Amino acid sequence: MADAAFAIPQNHERRASDLAPRSLAERVSLIRPPCFWPAMAGKRPLSEIERAGLIRLADSIPGVCSDEKMVALMEAMRHAPMGDVIEIGSGCGRTAAGLVWLARRYAIGAVLCLDHWTDEGVADFEIDLAPLAEGRLNHLPIGSEAYEAGFTVTTKTFGETRYEGRAAMLHIALPDADVAAWTARVAPGGWIVFDGCEAAAAAFAAANEPRICARFTAGGADFVQLKLKR
């Protein structure tokens, strides 16, 4: 009788666990995707459940990436050309996890992550991204790259990854990044995301206004898409 009195009904745990996905899906459904005039037609948007799943994946990794910014990245990536996805300032890989999934989904290209990692920091990054990489992601410490056509990165965790040498998306999340050098590598129709780099975003926009097709802000980041023709 004691066991029966304190037993939890079999369907109780299912009901409790079912609340989380619905709650997350509702949270995601309230986020308005950014409104912009893209340089090219977009590929099929993610469903609400897919968006919720990608945000849940990001939530599991330490770092800063709001729901609004993640949804904006989803929209930008489906309107991106083919090419590499470069992230400068990856931390533990919170946004990188979303970017490598989106790059695979939309057949864009490989992801290259750069940061001033400590040994402990890069170990955390590798653990977080290892289940997602599948030969399409690798990393380097800032300052060791020689990014160009045919560029190849080899690490013990991720193996060998080849890059095109032109970026479909450049996500800059470090103020000390060499903005001029990296933005010169962005392909026509590609995106530059200035994340916490307001001054760099304003300077780039002022100097390159004729080249810009779309620009908007989401989650504290400035999104800029270049025109298809220079």
Secondary structure as GFF3:
##gff-version 3
##sequence-region A 1 230
A	DSSP	alpha_helix	2	6	.	.	.	ID=ss1
A	DSSP	alpha_helix	10	29	.	.	.	ID=ss2
A	DSSP	alpha_helix	48	59	.	.	.	ID=ss3
A	DSSP	alpha_helix	67	78	.	.	.	ID=ss4
A	DSSP	beta_strand	84	88	.	.	.	ID=ss5
A	DSSP	alpha_helix	94	105	.	.	.	ID=ss6
A	DSSP	beta_strand	111	115	.	.	.	ID=ss7
A	DSSP	alpha_helix	119	133	.	.	.	ID=ss8
A	DSSP	beta_strand	137	141	.	.	.	ID=ss9
A	DSSP	beta_strand	152	155	.	.	.	ID=ss10
A	DSSP	beta_strand	159	162	.	.	.	ID=ss11
A	DSSP	beta_strand	167	172	.	.	.	ID=ss12
A	DSSP	alpha_helix	179	183	.	.	.	ID=ss13
A	DSSP	beta_strand	186	195	.	.	.	ID=ss14
A	DSSP	alpha_helix	198	207	.	.	.	ID=ss15
A	DSSP	three_ten_helix	209	211	.	.	.	ID=ss16
A	DSSP	beta_strand	212	218	.	.	.	ID=ss17
A	DSSP	beta_strand	221	226	.	.	.	ID=ss18
###
